[in-house]
Amino acid sequence: MVGPMAGIGIAGALVAAVIAWAVARRYGWRVGLIVPLLALVSLIALLWQARLFSLSDGFTLAATALTVTGPTLAGALLGLMLAARKR
């Protein structure tokens, strides 16, 4: 189970990095912050929804959300840093 989740995390980080880099290069870093902010909002929304579930279901949902949004945030911030460095 760790292998597929790691693959999903790495793929999400790469996609987020490319999107954030392209948006930051074209429109500036402030607009490029939309990608990590949307990932953070989705994480908060999922964790808010998890409070309605039982404890084990809530932990499962939280772990899944962190697996997806954590690499997305890291990748988006990496893309923003790369775009700022190239200018």
Secondary structure, 3 states (H helix, E strand, C coil): CHHHHHHHHHHHHHHHHHHHHHHHHHHCHHHHCHHHHHHHHHHHHHHHHHCCCCHHHHHHHHHHHHHHHHHHHHHHHHHHHHHHHHC
